[in-house]
């Protein structure tokens, strides 16, 4: 099971991902280099590690604001936090496929990025969307077909 926008985890909406993909597709997109490449790779690795060790605090720390809000709503109560929602997500299924993706390519326009990765059990690369928030790269959606 991949952590995706459309998953029960509520990691945003399909509209968010479509809008991001469309705007990235129409912007001057380039292969990430230099600081962008290093920073996006680091955030990708932090999310991968958070999933591998079931660390909801680490995962929420690298999520974009909208994704954090979605997980907080998933917690099911008014005082829900991203961390409690993410813990519920982890308890709900097997995330083994999420924990060992092979990063293939990063494309960015400088404010948002698409990361392509090979995931066990998937015939084609999956994509994660990243966005720059307050000068830091954050995960907007995790791997999806």
JOQUI-V454619 format. One record per backbone hydrogen bond with DSSP energy under -0.5 kcal/mol. NH is the residue of the N-H (numbers start at 0). CO is the residue of the C=O. If there is no record, write none. Layout:
# JOQUI-V454619
nh=NH co=CO
nh=NH co=CO
This chain:
# JOQUI-V454619
nh=3 co=1
nh=6 co=3
nh=9 co=6
nh=10 co=3
nh=11 co=9
nh=16 co=12
nh=17 co=13
nh=18 co=14
nh=19 co=15
nh=20 co=16
nh=21 co=17
nh=22 co=18
nh=23 co=19
nh=24 co=20
nh=25 co=21
nh=26 co=22
nh=28 co=26
nh=29 co=107
nh=31 co=105
nh=35 co=32
nh=36 co=32
nh=37 co=33
nh=38 co=34
nh=39 co=35
nh=40 co=36
nh=41 co=37
nh=42 co=38
nh=43 co=39
nh=44 co=40
nh=45 co=41
nh=46 co=42
nh=47 co=43
nh=48 co=44
nh=49 co=45
nh=50 co=46
nh=51 co=47
nh=52 co=48
nh=53 co=50
nh=54 co=49
nh=55 co=53
nh=58 co=54
nh=59 co=55
nh=60 co=56
nh=61 co=57
nh=61 co=58
nh=62 co=59
nh=63 co=138
nh=67 co=63
nh=68 co=64
nh=69 co=65
nh=70 co=66
nh=71 co=67
nh=72 co=68
nh=73 co=69
nh=74 co=70
nh=74 co=71
nh=75 co=72
nh=79 co=76
nh=84 co=80
nh=85 co=81
nh=86 co=82
nh=87 co=83
nh=88 co=84
nh=89 co=85
nh=90 co=86
nh=91 co=87
nh=91 co=88
nh=92 co=89
nh=94 co=92
nh=97 co=94
nh=98 co=94
nh=98 co=95
nh=99 co=96
nh=100 co=97
nh=101 co=117
nh=102 co=100
nh=103 co=115
nh=104 co=115
nh=106 co=113
nh=107 co=29
nh=108 co=111
nh=109 co=111
nh=112 co=129
nh=113 co=106
nh=114 co=127
nh=115 co=104
nh=115 co=113
nh=116 co=125
nh=117 co=101
nh=121 co=118
nh=125 co=116
nh=126 co=143
nh=127 co=114
nh=128 co=140
nh=129 co=112
nh=130 co=137
nh=131 co=110
nh=132 co=130
nh=132 co=135
nh=135 co=132
nh=137 co=130
nh=138 co=61
nh=139 co=128
nh=139 co=137
nh=140 co=128
nh=143 co=126
